[in-house]
Amino acid sequence: MEFALPQNIFTSIFIKNLPKDIQNMVEYLPSSLLLKNFSAQDYDIGLVPSCDIILSENNFFVSNKYAISFDGKLSNSNFYFKNNDIKNLHVKGDVSKNEILLTKILFLEKYDIDVELALDIYTSEIQNENLLLVGDENLKRENLEQGISFADYFAELLDYPYVNYLLVAKEKEVLFDFAKHLECLDIRIEDNLELLLNELEIDTDVKKLFIDNFNSVYYELTKNEIDGIKEMVKLMYYYGQIDNIRELNFIG
């Protein structure tokens, strides 16, 4: 079973809860290329940014039980505001359509500003620019707890958790079989979180941050998360990012 997904601490925790034989079939890809590669190559299953699935013309099967969602301090993306010119924002890291499209919506809703986004692939560290940083660079010592959670902002806008990644497959039988390995996933992660973090060999400060705030990270979908996706679709339609309000092909 070939499994494609982005590489960050949250997907690493997900992978640690799979059988070893499936862990060995994992391929990490940049978030911006995940859907394209998943569609064109022989991957059976993937964790794909939610906006990519909403925008996709392919009617992939989407798990109605498992995803990666947030509604608090922990997030795969953080804002770092260094000056008052919030109309201009650099975006750096493992960037996907989620960060580009949803940041546009967020700034229009929260600040009534049509934010100008600049993809920054050169800056080695945060300087004086306002920045949205995506991925594990947020966990570096100099950045830790300095940023503002993108997920918290967007979940507040939705009034539901923000679903960052959806679990998808090309064949429903594959999704059903894969889901058998994920039963009681949130409870398993919660009960073994410290052990999982130790295996990932992260800094003590990061470990403490995760233990203190992990109750805002969800690997299982409930009605709340699914309603959050529906609200996201409505917002993307309202702001002209999609042509119609579509239903995702959820199965469980």
PASEBA-1860 file (N, C-alpha, C; in nm, 3 decimals):
! residues 252
1> MEFALPQN> 0.085/-0.120/0.000/0.000/0.000/0.000/0.088/0.124/0.000 ~ 0.086/0.199/-0.108/0.165/0.322/-0.120/0.088/0.439/-0.059 ~ 0.152/0.510/0.032/0.086/0.614/0.111/0.165/0.743/0.095 ~ 0.100/0.847/0.039/0.164/0.977/0.017/0.111/1.079/0.117 ~ 0.202/1.158/0.173/0.161/1.259/0.271/0.272/1.362/0.289 ~ 0.239/1.478/0.347/0.341/1.579/0.375/0.421/1.539/0.498 ~ 0.538/1.598/0.513/0.622/1.565/0.628/0.621/1.679/0.728 ~ 0.562/1.653/0.843/0.565/1.745/0.956/0.538/1.665/1.082
9> IFTSIFIK> 0.546/1.729/1.196/0.535/1.656/1.322/0.397/1.591/1.339 ~ 0.294/1.653/1.285/0.159/1.599/1.301/0.138/1.475/1.216 ~ 0.191/1.474/1.095/0.182/1.353/1.012/0.275/1.245/1.067 ~ 0.386/1.284/1.127/0.476/1.185/1.186/0.408/1.111/1.301 ~ 0.332/1.183/1.382/0.256/1.119/1.490/0.153/1.024/1.432 ~ 0.088/1.064/1.326/-0.009/0.978/1.257/0.059/0.848/1.212 ~ 0.173/0.862/1.144/0.244/0.746/1.089/0.289/0.650/1.199 ~ 0.330/0.704/1.313/0.378/0.620/1.423/0.271/0.525/1.475
17> NLPKDIQN> 0.146/0.550/1.441/0.036/0.466/1.487/-0.008/0.363/1.383 ~ 0.068/0.350/1.276/0.039/0.251/1.173/0.130/0.130/1.189 ~ 0.088/0.015/1.138/0.176/-0.102/1.140/0.307/-0.074/1.066 ~ 0.413/-0.144/1.108/0.546/-0.121/1.051/0.548/-0.140/0.900 ~ 0.474/-0.239/0.850/0.479/-0.264/0.706/0.421/-0.147/0.628 ~ 0.320/-0.080/0.683/0.264/0.038/0.616/0.357/0.157/0.633 ~ 0.419/0.171/0.750/0.516/0.278/0.770/0.627/0.273/0.666 ~ 0.663/0.153/0.626/0.770/0.136/0.527/0.725/0.171/0.385
25> MVEYLPSS> 0.593/0.190/0.364/0.541/0.222/0.232/0.509/0.371/0.217 ~ 0.549/0.450/0.317/0.518/0.593/0.317/0.616/0.669/0.228 ~ 0.562/0.766/0.154/0.648/0.859/0.079/0.605/1.001/0.112 ~ 0.701/1.078/0.162/0.674/1.217/0.195/0.693/1.304/0.072 ~ 0.596/1.395/0.050/0.599/1.485/-0.065/0.570/1.627/-0.019 ~ 0.619/1.727/-0.092/0.578/1.865/-0.062/0.426/1.879/-0.074 ~ 0.368/1.953/0.016/0.222/1.969/0.015/0.169/2.021/-0.117 ~ 0.244/2.111/-0.181/0.199/2.171/-0.306/0.193/2.070/-0.420
33> LLLKNFSA> 0.264/1.958/-0.408/0.268/1.858/-0.513/0.188/1.733/-0.480 ~ 0.132/1.728/-0.362/0.069/1.604/-0.317/-0.044/1.559/-0.408 ~ -0.138/1.646/-0.435/-0.254/1.605/-0.514/-0.213/1.567/-0.655 ~ -0.126/1.647/-0.716/-0.081/1.619/-0.852/-0.014/1.482/-0.860 ~ 0.077/1.454/-0.768/0.147/1.326/-0.769/0.055/1.211/-0.731 ~ -0.033/1.236/-0.636/-0.127/1.133/-0.595/-0.218/1.093/-0.710 ~ -0.261/1.191/-0.788/-0.350/1.164/-0.900/-0.280/1.090/-1.012 ~ -0.153/1.125/-1.036/-0.084/1.075/-1.155/-0.007/0.946/-1.131
41> QDYDIGLV> 0.026/0.916/-1.006/0.113/0.802/-0.977/0.037/0.694/-0.901 ~ 0.111/0.589/-0.866/0.048/0.469/-0.811/0.033/0.472/-0.659 ~ -0.004/0.586/-0.606/-0.032/0.592/-0.462/-0.174/0.541/-0.437 ~ -0.188/0.464/-0.329/-0.319/0.408/-0.296/-0.399/0.500/-0.206 ~ -0.328/0.572/-0.121/-0.395/0.653/-0.020/-0.308/0.773/0.012 ~ -0.371/0.881/0.058/-0.293/1.001/0.086/-0.357/1.089/0.192 ~ -0.274/1.165/0.261/-0.320/1.275/0.345/-0.295/1.402/0.266 ~ -0.400/1.466/0.221/-0.391/1.573/0.122/-0.452/1.701/0.180
49> PSCDIILS> -0.392/1.818/0.156/-0.452/1.943/0.203/-0.598/1.955/0.161 ~ -0.682/1.999/0.253/-0.826/1.997/0.230/-0.869/2.083/0.111 ~ -0.805/2.198/0.090/-0.844/2.283/-0.022/-0.815/2.216/-0.156 ~ -0.710/2.135/-0.163/-0.680/2.062/-0.286/-0.794/1.967/-0.321 ~ -0.850/1.903/-0.221/-0.961/1.809/-0.245/-1.087/1.885/-0.282 ~ -1.111/1.997/-0.217/-1.228/2.079/-0.250/-1.221/2.129/-0.394 ~ -1.101/2.164/-0.438/-1.083/2.219/-0.573/-1.069/2.111/-0.680 ~ -1.041/1.989/-0.641/-1.009/1.884/-0.739/-1.130/1.843/-0.821
57> ENNFFVSN> -1.105/1.817/-0.949/-1.210/1.764/-1.036/-1.224/1.613/-1.021 ~ -1.125/1.550/-0.959/-1.133/1.406/-0.933/-1.222/1.380/-0.812 ~ -1.308/1.283/-0.826/-1.401/1.253/-0.718/-1.343/1.145/-0.627 ~ -1.235/1.180/-0.557/-1.170/1.085/-0.468/-1.263/1.046/-0.354 ~ -1.240/0.928/-0.300/-1.311/0.886/-0.179/-1.241/0.949/-0.059 ~ -1.321/1.012/0.027/-1.268/1.087/0.142/-1.318/1.020/0.270 ~ -1.226/0.991/0.359/-1.265/0.929/0.486/-1.353/1.023/0.568 ~ -1.461/0.969/0.620/-1.545/1.048/0.711/-1.511/1.017/0.857
65> KYAISFDG> -1.397/0.952/0.878/-1.357/0.915/1.014/-1.221/0.973/1.054 ~ -1.132/0.996/0.957/-0.995/1.033/0.993/-0.945/1.148/0.907 ~ -0.870/1.238/0.972/-0.812/1.355/0.906/-0.713/1.414/1.006 ~ -0.661/1.533/0.978/-0.584/1.607/1.078/-0.645/1.746/1.088 ~ -0.693/1.778/1.208/-0.766/1.903/1.231/-0.714/1.971/1.356 ~ -0.742/2.102/1.364/-0.694/2.184/1.476/-0.800/2.287/1.514 ~ -0.796/2.330/1.642/-0.877/2.446/1.679/-0.817/2.521/1.798 ~ -0.685/2.525/1.803/-0.623/2.593/1.915/-0.482/2.637/1.888
73> KLSNSNFY> -0.400/2.636/1.991/-0.265/2.691/1.985/-0.174/2.614/1.891 ~ -0.188/2.483/1.889/-0.104/2.402/1.800/-0.157/2.410/1.658 ~ -0.066/2.425/1.563/-0.103/2.440/1.423/0.019/2.409/1.338 ~ -0.003/2.364/1.215/0.108/2.343/1.124/0.152/2.474/1.058 ~ 0.076/2.581/1.079/0.107/2.712/1.021/0.089/2.819/1.127 ~ 0.184/2.911/1.134/0.176/3.021/1.231/0.206/3.154/1.165 ~ 0.136/3.257/1.211/0.165/3.395/1.170/0.270/3.456/1.263 ~ 0.361/3.534/1.203/0.456/3.614/1.279/0.443/3.757/1.229
81> FKNNDIKN> 0.381/3.841/1.310/0.359/3.980/1.271/0.472/4.066/1.327 ~ 0.553/4.121/1.238/0.671/4.199/1.277/0.653/4.348/1.257 ~ 0.548/4.388/1.181/0.524/4.530/1.161/0.374/4.550/1.137 ~ 0.334/4.677/1.127/0.191/4.710/1.116/0.136/4.700/0.974 ~ 0.221/4.670/0.878/0.178/4.663/0.738/0.123/4.523/0.710 ~ 0.006/4.494/0.767/-0.047/4.359/0.755/-0.109/4.332/0.617 ~ -0.109/4.433/0.530/-0.157/4.409/0.393/-0.058/4.325/0.314 ~ 0.067/4.320/0.359/0.170/4.245/0.290/0.220/4.132/0.380
89> LHVKGDVS> 0.218/4.011/0.327/0.253/3.894/0.406/0.339/3.799/0.324 ~ 0.454/3.763/0.379/0.538/3.660/0.318/0.487/3.523/0.362 ~ 0.497/3.426/0.274/0.455/3.289/0.304/0.574/3.198/0.276 ~ 0.608/3.115/0.373/0.731/3.036/0.364/0.707/2.896/0.423 ~ 0.779/2.797/0.369/0.772/2.661/0.423/0.702/2.566/0.328 ~ 0.639/2.465/0.384/0.570/2.362/0.305/0.430/2.411/0.268 ~ 0.426/2.510/0.182/0.303/2.585/0.153/0.212/2.505/0.060 ~ 0.082/2.511/0.088/-0.019/2.449/0.003/-0.126/2.553/-0.032
97> KNEILLTK> -0.226/2.510/-0.108/-0.337/2.601/-0.141/-0.412/2.645/-0.015 ~ -0.411/2.563/0.088/-0.478/2.602/0.212/-0.428/2.737/0.263 ~ -0.297/2.749/0.273/-0.241/2.872/0.329/-0.265/2.991/0.237 ~ -0.259/2.970/0.107/-0.279/3.080/0.013/-0.425/3.125/0.011 ~ -0.515/3.033/-0.014/-0.656/3.068/-0.033/-0.723/3.108/0.098 ~ -0.697/3.031/0.203/-0.768/3.058/0.328/-0.714/3.182/0.399 ~ -0.587/3.214/0.379/-0.534/3.339/0.434/-0.603/3.459/0.369 ~ -0.626/3.450/0.237/-0.700/3.556/0.167/-0.837/3.577/0.232
105> ILFLEKYD> -0.907/3.467/0.256/-1.039/3.475/0.319/-1.030/3.530/0.460 ~ -0.934/3.479/0.535/-0.920/3.518/0.675/-0.895/3.668/0.690 ~ -0.808/3.724/0.606/-0.777/3.867/0.618/-0.895/3.954/0.572 ~ -0.970/3.907/0.473/-1.089/3.981/0.432/-1.194/3.981/0.542 ~ -1.211/3.867/0.606/-1.312/3.855/0.712/-1.269/3.925/0.840 ~ -1.143/3.910/0.878/-1.097/3.960/1.007/-1.055/4.107/1.002 ~ -0.991/4.147/0.892/-0.934/4.282/0.884/-0.992/4.366/0.770 ~ -1.078/4.306/0.688/-1.131/4.373/0.568/-1.017/4.420/0.478
113> IDVELALD> -0.916/4.333/0.463/-0.797/4.364/0.384/-0.777/4.256/0.279 ~ -0.751/4.300/0.155/-0.714/4.207/0.047/-0.562/4.189/0.053 ~ -0.519/4.093/0.133/-0.377/4.079/0.163/-0.297/4.040/0.039 ~ -0.178/4.097/0.028/-0.085/4.061/-0.080/0.011/3.956/-0.026 ~ 0.014/3.840/-0.090/0.099/3.730/-0.045/0.221/3.717/-0.134 ~ 0.337/3.698/-0.071/0.462/3.679/-0.145/0.524/3.548/-0.100 ~ 0.538/3.453/-0.191/0.601/3.326/-0.158/0.750/3.348/-0.139 ~ 0.799/3.317/-0.020/0.937/3.347/0.018/1.015/3.217/0.031
121> IYTSEIQN> 1.097/3.187/-0.069/1.175/3.063/-0.066/1.322/3.089/-0.035 ~ 1.357/3.213/-0.010/1.499/3.247/0.006/1.536/3.282/0.150 ~ 1.447/3.346/0.224/1.481/3.393/0.357/1.509/3.275/0.449 ~ 1.623/3.276/0.514/1.661/3.164/0.601/1.602/3.176/0.740 ~ 1.563/3.297/0.780/1.503/3.316/0.911/1.408/3.434/0.905 ~ 1.327/3.445/1.008/1.229/3.553/1.013/1.302/3.685/1.037 ~ 1.282/3.781/0.947/1.345/3.911/0.960/1.241/4.010/1.012 ~ 1.218/4.116/0.938/1.123/4.219/0.983/0.992/4.214/0.907
129> ENLLLVGD> 0.975/4.112/0.820/0.853/4.101/0.742/0.746/4.023/0.820 ~ 0.622/4.057/0.791/0.512/3.975/0.841/0.513/3.843/0.763 ~ 0.496/3.735/0.835/0.522/3.604/0.775/0.418/3.502/0.819 ~ 0.379/3.417/0.725/0.307/3.294/0.756/0.403/3.179/0.729 ~ 0.439/3.107/0.834/0.537/2.999/0.824/0.466/2.865/0.837 ~ 0.492/2.775/0.741/0.421/2.647/0.734/0.519/2.533/0.759 ~ 0.484/2.443/0.850/0.565/2.325/0.873/0.647/2.330/1.001 ~ 0.744/2.241/1.009/0.818/2.220/1.134/0.917/2.331/1.167
137> ENLKRENL> 0.939/2.425/1.077/1.023/2.540/1.113/0.962/2.618/1.229 ~ 0.833/2.607/1.247/0.767/2.672/1.360/0.817/2.617/1.494 ~ 0.877/2.499/1.492/0.921/2.434/1.615/1.066/2.468/1.651 ~ 1.133/2.545/1.566/1.269/2.587/1.600/1.266/2.675/1.725 ~ 1.373/2.667/1.801/1.378/2.736/1.930/1.346/2.885/1.916 ~ 1.400/2.949/1.812/1.380/3.094/1.797/1.237/3.130/1.758 ~ 1.161/3.033/1.708/1.023/3.060/1.667/0.918/3.011/1.766 ~ 0.958/2.918/1.852/0.863/2.850/1.939/0.787/2.949/2.027
145> EQGISFAD> 0.656/2.941/2.020/0.563/3.023/2.097/0.571/3.172/2.064 ~ 0.637/3.205/1.952/0.640/3.345/1.906/0.531/3.373/1.804 ~ 0.478/3.267/1.744/0.379/3.284/1.638/0.236/3.277/1.689 ~ 0.145/3.312/1.600/0.001/3.304/1.627/-0.056/3.195/1.539 ~ -0.129/3.105/1.598/-0.180/2.987/1.529/-0.276/3.023/1.415 ~ -0.239/2.987/1.294/-0.330/3.000/1.180/-0.458/2.921/1.206 ~ -0.442/2.799/1.257/-0.558/2.712/1.279/-0.655/2.774/1.380 ~ -0.602/2.835/1.484/-0.687/2.898/1.585/-0.768/3.011/1.524
153> YFAELLDY> -0.700/3.095/1.443/-0.769/3.205/1.375/-0.880/3.152/1.284 ~ -0.846/3.050/1.204/-0.944/3.005/1.106/-1.057/2.926/1.171 ~ -1.027/2.851/1.275/-1.132/2.780/1.348/-1.229/2.878/1.413 ~ -1.175/2.988/1.462/-1.261/3.092/1.519/-1.353/3.151/1.413 ~ -1.301/3.171/1.293/-1.383/3.221/1.183/-1.493/3.123/1.146 ~ -1.458/2.996/1.138/-1.554/2.893/1.100/-1.654/2.863/1.210 ~ -1.610/2.883/1.335/-1.682/2.835/1.453/-1.686/2.682/1.457 ~ -1.588/2.623/1.392/-1.568/2.478/1.388/-1.418/2.452/1.380
161> PYVNYLLV> -1.373/2.330/1.410/-1.230/2.299/1.390/-1.190/2.317/1.244 ~ -1.063/2.352/1.226/-1.005/2.369/1.093/-0.944/2.236/1.049 ~ -0.998/2.179/0.942/-0.948/2.052/0.888/-0.838/2.083/0.788 ~ -0.715/2.051/0.825/-0.598/2.083/0.744/-0.574/1.976/0.636 ~ -0.581/1.849/0.675/-0.554/1.739/0.582/-0.667/1.637/0.586 ~ -0.705/1.591/0.467/-0.806/1.487/0.453/-0.740/1.357/0.409 ~ -0.793/1.246/0.461/-0.746/1.113/0.421/-0.828/1.068/0.301 ~ -0.762/1.043/0.189/-0.833/1.015/0.064/-0.773/0.892/-0.004
169> AKEKEVLF> -0.854/0.831/-0.089/-0.810/0.715/-0.167/-0.881/0.718/-0.302 ~ -0.823/0.642/-0.397/-0.885/0.631/-0.530/-0.990/0.522/-0.533 ~ -0.980/0.426/-0.442/-1.076/0.315/-0.435/-1.128/0.305/-0.292 ~ -1.260/0.290/-0.280/-1.318/0.291/-0.146/-1.275/0.171/-0.063 ~ -1.250/0.057/-0.128/-1.207/-0.061/-0.054/-1.073/-0.038/0.014 ~ -0.985/0.037/-0.053/-0.855/0.070/0.006/-0.873/0.154/0.131 ~ -0.966/0.251/0.124/-0.991/0.337/0.239/-1.049/0.257/0.355 ~ -1.141/0.167/0.326/-1.198/0.082/0.429/-1.090/-0.003/0.497
177> DFAKHLEC> -1.003/-0.064/0.417/-0.898/-0.149/0.471/-0.800/-0.069/0.555 ~ -0.765/0.049/0.505/-0.669/0.133/0.577/-0.726/0.178/0.711 ~ -0.855/0.209/0.712/-0.919/0.259/0.834/-0.919/0.157/0.947 ~ -0.906/0.031/0.914/-0.902/-0.073/1.017/-0.782/-0.056/1.109 ~ -0.677/0.008/1.059/-0.556/0.029/1.140/-0.567/0.153/1.228 ~ -0.675/0.229/1.216/-0.683/0.359/1.282/-0.790/0.366/1.390 ~ -0.850/0.253/1.426/-0.958/0.256/1.524/-0.909/0.315/1.657 ~ -0.994/0.399/1.716/-0.963/0.466/1.844/-0.833/0.547/1.835
185> LDIRIEDN> -0.810/0.610/1.721/-0.681/0.675/1.697/-0.655/0.788/1.795 ~ -0.754/0.874/1.819/-0.731/0.986/1.910/-0.695/0.938/2.051 ~ -0.765/0.836/2.097/-0.738/0.782/2.232/-0.599/0.720/2.237 ~ -0.563/0.645/2.133/-0.430/0.583/2.129/-0.319/0.687/2.132 ~ -0.338/0.794/2.055/-0.237/0.900/2.053/-0.231/0.972/2.187 ~ -0.346/1.004/2.242/-0.350/1.072/2.371/-0.283/0.990/2.480 ~ -0.310/0.860/2.482/-0.254/0.773/2.586/-0.104/0.752/2.571 ~ -0.053/0.769/2.450/0.089/0.740/2.423/0.165/0.862/2.373
193> LELLLNEL> 0.110/0.982/2.397/0.168/1.102/2.336/0.313/1.123/2.379 ~ 0.342/1.111/2.507/0.478/1.136/2.553/0.576/1.037/2.490 ~ 0.536/0.912/2.481/0.621/0.811/2.417/0.644/0.844/2.270 ~ 0.537/0.884/2.200/0.548/0.919/2.058/0.643/1.037/2.038 ~ 0.631/1.137/2.123/0.717/1.255/2.112/0.862/1.220/2.143 ~ 0.883/1.130/2.237/1.019/1.085/2.266/1.080/1.014/2.146 ~ 1.000/0.934/2.076/1.049/0.863/1.959/1.086/0.959/1.846 ~ 1.019/1.074/1.842/1.048/1.174/1.739/1.169/1.260/1.775
201> EIDTDVKK> 1.221/1.243/1.897/1.343/1.311/1.941/1.334/1.463/1.927 ~ 1.225/1.518/1.977/1.206/1.663/1.970/1.258/1.729/2.098 ~ 1.280/1.860/2.092/1.331/1.934/2.206/1.233/1.930/2.323 ~ 1.286/1.947/2.442/1.204/1.943/2.563/1.096/2.050/2.560 ~ 1.129/2.170/2.512/1.031/2.279/2.509/0.916/2.247/2.412 ~ 0.949/2.187/2.299/0.846/2.148/2.203/0.757/2.039/2.263 ~ 0.820/1.945/2.327/0.747/1.835/2.391/0.648/1.890/2.493 ~ 0.692/1.985/2.576/0.603/2.043/2.676/0.487/2.118/2.610
209> LFIDNFNS> 0.518/2.194/2.504/0.414/2.267/2.432/0.307/2.171/2.378 ~ 0.350/2.059/2.324/0.255/1.963/2.269/0.174/1.894/2.378 ~ 0.239/1.854/2.484/0.166/1.786/2.593/0.062/1.880/2.653 ~ 0.097/2.007/2.668/0.006/2.104/2.730/-0.111/2.143/2.640 ~ -0.095/2.128/2.506/-0.195/2.183/2.414/-0.252/2.082/2.314 ~ -0.221/1.955/2.331/-0.259/1.859/2.228/-0.409/1.829/2.225 ~ -0.482/1.881/2.323/-0.627/1.859/2.322/-0.697/1.941/2.214 ~ -0.619/2.020/2.138/-0.678/2.095/2.026/-0.637/2.038/1.891
217> VYYELTKN> -0.581/1.916/1.892/-0.542/1.846/1.769/-0.628/1.721/1.758 ~ -0.683/1.695/1.639/-0.776/1.584/1.621/-0.738/1.502/1.498 ~ -0.731/1.372/1.518/-0.705/1.280/1.408/-0.830/1.205/1.365 ~ -0.936/1.220/1.440/-1.063/1.160/1.402/-1.161/1.270/1.363 ~ -1.243/1.240/1.264/-1.347/1.333/1.220/-1.476/1.306/1.297 ~ -1.537/1.412/1.344/-1.671/1.404/1.400/-1.761/1.495/1.317 ~ -1.885/1.506/1.357/-1.976/1.597/1.288/-1.922/1.739/1.289 ~ -1.855/1.779/1.398/-1.798/1.913/1.408/-1.701/1.942/1.295
225> EIDGIKEM> -1.606/1.850/1.273/-1.506/1.870/1.168/-1.569/1.869/1.029 ~ -1.663/1.779/1.007/-1.729/1.771/0.876/-1.810/1.898/0.850 ~ -1.876/1.949/0.953/-1.947/2.077/0.939/-1.849/2.191/0.911 ~ -1.729/2.181/0.970/-1.626/2.282/0.944/-1.583/2.281/0.799 ~ -1.569/2.163/0.740/-1.535/2.153/0.598/-1.645/2.215/0.513 ~ -1.769/2.188/0.548/-1.882/2.245/0.473/-1.881/2.397/0.479 ~ -1.850/2.452/0.596/-1.842/2.597/0.609/-1.725/2.653/0.528 ~ -1.614/2.579/0.524/-1.500/2.621/0.444/-1.538/2.627/0.296
233> VKLMYYYG> -1.610/2.526/0.249/-1.655/2.523/0.110/-1.743/2.645/0.081 ~ -1.833/2.677/0.173/-1.921/2.792/0.153/-1.841/2.923/0.144 ~ -1.740/2.938/0.230/-1.657/3.058/0.226/-1.578/3.067/0.095 ~ -1.523/2.955/0.051/-1.448/2.955/-0.075/-1.540/2.990/-0.192 ~ -1.664/2.946/-0.187/-1.761/2.980/-0.291/-1.797/3.130/-0.284 ~ -1.821/3.179/-0.164/-1.860/3.319/-0.145/-1.752/3.413/-0.199 ~ -1.626/3.376/-0.181/-1.515/3.461/-0.225/-1.464/3.425/-0.365 ~ -1.541/3.345/-0.437/-1.511/3.320/-0.578/-1.395/3.226/-0.604
241> QIDNIREL> -1.355/3.148/-0.504/-1.244/3.055/-0.522/-1.288/2.924/-0.585 ~ -1.417/2.893/-0.576/-1.476/2.777/-0.643/-1.606/2.823/-0.709 ~ -1.648/2.750/-0.812/-1.764/2.791/-0.892/-1.896/2.741/-0.836 ~ -1.891/2.639/-0.753/-2.015/2.588/-0.696/-1.987/2.523/-0.561 ~ -2.092/2.511/-0.482/-2.079/2.446/-0.352/-2.092/2.296/-0.374 ~ -1.982/2.225/-0.355/-1.979/2.083/-0.384/-1.978/2.000/-0.256 ~ -2.027/1.879/-0.269/-2.023/1.782/-0.161/-1.904/1.690/-0.184 ~ -1.821/1.674/-0.083/-1.711/1.580/-0.094/-1.765/1.438/-0.083
249> NFIG> -1.690/1.345/-0.141/-1.734/1.207/-0.148/-1.693/1.131/-0.021 ~ -1.756/1.168/0.091/-1.724/1.106/0.218/-1.776/0.963/0.226 ~ -1.690/0.874/0.273/-1.733/0.737/0.303/-1.667/0.695/0.433 ~ -1.726/0.595/0.499/-1.669/0.551/0.626/-1.687/0.404/0.647
END
